[in-house]
Amino acid sequence: MTPEEVGRHAESLPGVRRKGTAARPAWYVDDRLVVRLADPTTVVVRVPLGRREQLLEEFPDTFGVPPRMEAHHKVEAYLDHADADAVRRAIELAWEMQRR
């Protein structure tokens, strides 16, 4: 999966808008973070904590949680070897959680 594909999927969801910079684009709904590019091969996705564990168990090569994110509703997706459907689902979970 590419950063461009992440952006296209995020922007296909109602109300999602791109913000951030050219180097670190981010997508928000109702001014709440859905997903942002951390580096060329990693995105950070906001997900409910209860669903985060499920994503980690089902797709250990796609998702990870570095120590600095353990207390937050976030997961990293490693695009260079990600399951694209799993990343899209995580973005949808984030969108559902962040809508007002």
LOVO-707054 format. One record per residue (C-alpha): residue number from 1; x, y, z. Coordinates in steps of 0.02 Angstrom, whole numbers, plus 50000, padded with zeros to 5 digits. Layout:
REM residues N
+-----+-------+-------+-------+
!  nr !    c1 !    c2 !    c3 !
+-----+-------+-------+-------+
! NUM !     X !     Y !     Z !
...
+-----+-------+-------+-------+
END
This chain:
REM residues 100
+-----+-------+-------+-------+
!  nr !    c1 !    c2 !    c3 !
+-----+-------+-------+-------+
!   1 ! 50000 ! 50000 ! 50000 !
!   2 ! 50062 ! 50175 ! 49962 !
!   3 ! 50036 ! 50340 ! 50052 !
!   4 ! 49935 ! 50397 ! 49901 !
!   5 ! 49818 ! 50249 ! 49920 !
!   6 ! 49798 ! 50290 ! 50105 !
!   7 ! 49752 ! 50469 ! 50060 !
!   8 ! 49628 ! 50417 ! 49926 !
!   9 ! 49542 ! 50297 ! 50045 !
!  10 ! 49535 ! 50422 ! 50188 !
!  11 ! 49467 ! 50558 ! 50074 !
!  12 ! 49333 ! 50439 ! 50009 !
!  13 ! 49253 ! 50439 ! 50183 !
!  14 ! 49120 ! 50573 ! 50214 !
!  15 ! 49187 ! 50730 ! 50296 !
!  16 ! 49371 ! 50684 ! 50290 !
!  17 ! 49487 ! 50826 ! 50242 !
!  18 ! 49674 ! 50828 ! 50211 !
!  19 ! 49780 ! 50940 ! 50321 !
!  20 ! 49960 ! 50937 ! 50379 !
!  21 ! 50107 ! 50973 ! 50265 !
!  22 ! 50168 ! 50904 ! 50100 !
!  23 ! 50296 ! 50799 ! 50195 !
!  24 ! 50175 ! 50744 ! 50332 !
!  25 ! 49998 ! 50745 ! 50266 !
!  26 ! 49858 ! 50702 ! 50387 !
!  27 ! 49674 ! 50669 ! 50365 !
!  28 ! 49543 ! 50730 ! 50487 !
!  29 ! 49356 ! 50719 ! 50512 !
!  30 ! 49274 ! 50856 ! 50616 !
!  31 ! 49450 ! 50920 ! 50656 !
!  32 ! 49494 ! 50753 ! 50737 !
!  33 ! 49639 ! 50648 ! 50674 !
!  34 ! 49598 ! 50493 ! 50573 !
!  35 ! 49767 ! 50450 ! 50496 !
!  36 ! 49932 ! 50537 ! 50463 !
!  37 ! 50091 ! 50494 ! 50372 !
!  38 ! 50235 ! 50472 ! 50495 !
!  39 ! 50367 ! 50431 ! 50364 !
!  40 ! 50362 ! 50365 ! 50184 !
!  41 ! 50317 ! 50188 ! 50239 !
!  42 ! 50222 ! 50215 ! 50403 !
!  43 ! 50054 ! 50291 ! 50446 !
!  44 ! 49980 ! 50322 ! 50618 !
!  45 ! 49796 ! 50278 ! 50633 !
!  46 ! 49680 ! 50322 ! 50778 !
!  47 ! 49582 ! 50167 ! 50829 !
!  48 ! 49479 ! 50118 ! 50980 !
!  49 ! 49590 ! 50031 ! 51108 !
!  50 ! 49478 ! 49877 ! 51109 !
!  51 ! 49494 ! 49856 ! 50921 !
!  52 ! 49680 ! 49894 ! 50921 !
!  53 ! 49722 ! 49729 ! 51006 !
!  54 ! 49618 ! 49635 ! 50878 !
!  55 ! 49710 ! 49720 ! 50734 !
!  56 ! 49879 ! 49678 ! 50813 !
!  57 ! 49833 ! 49496 ! 50837 !
!  58 ! 49757 ! 49471 ! 50664 !
!  59 ! 49888 ! 49570 ! 50566 !
!  60 ! 50053 ! 49570 ! 50662 !
!  61 ! 50154 ! 49610 ! 50505 !
!  62 ! 50043 ! 49759 ! 50462 !
!  63 ! 50020 ! 49846 ! 50631 !
!  64 ! 50124 ! 49887 ! 50782 !
!  65 ! 50118 ! 49997 ! 50936 !
!  66 ! 50282 ! 50077 ! 50989 !
!  67 ! 50301 ! 50111 ! 51176 !
!  68 ! 50265 ! 50297 ! 51154 !
!  69 ! 50091 ! 50254 ! 51087 !
!  70 ! 50039 ! 50120 ! 51211 !
!  71 ! 49927 ! 50236 ! 51313 !
!  72 ! 49849 ! 50317 ! 51159 !
!  73 ! 49714 ! 50265 ! 51036 !
!  74 ! 49843 ! 50243 ! 50899 !
!  75 ! 49923 ! 50106 ! 50797 !
!  76 ! 50059 ! 50113 ! 50666 !
!  77 ! 50032 ! 50030 ! 50497 !
!  78 ! 50188 ! 49979 ! 50401 !
!  79 ! 50141 ! 50011 ! 50221 !
!  80 ! 50287 ! 49922 ! 50139 !
!  81 ! 50219 ! 49753 ! 50194 !
!  82 ! 50041 ! 49794 ! 50249 !
!  83 ! 49882 ! 49702 ! 50213 !
!  84 ! 49794 ! 49841 ! 50117 !
!  85 ! 49619 ! 49785 ! 50169 !
!  86 ! 49672 ! 49787 ! 50352 !
!  87 ! 49741 ! 49964 ! 50336 !
!  88 ! 49581 ! 50022 ! 50252 !
!  89 ! 49478 ! 49943 ! 50392 !
!  90 ! 49585 ! 50029 ! 50524 !
!  91 ! 49558 ! 50196 ! 50438 !
!  92 ! 49371 ! 50163 ! 50436 !
!  93 ! 49374 ! 50121 ! 50622 !
!  94 ! 49465 ! 50285 ! 50654 !
!  95 ! 49338 ! 50380 ! 50550 !
!  96 ! 49193 ! 50301 ! 50645 !
!  97 ! 49274 ! 50341 ! 50813 !
!  98 ! 49317 ! 50521 ! 50770 !
!  99 ! 49152 ! 50578 ! 50695 !
! 100 ! 49049 ! 50688 ! 50809 !
+-----+-------+-------+-------+
END
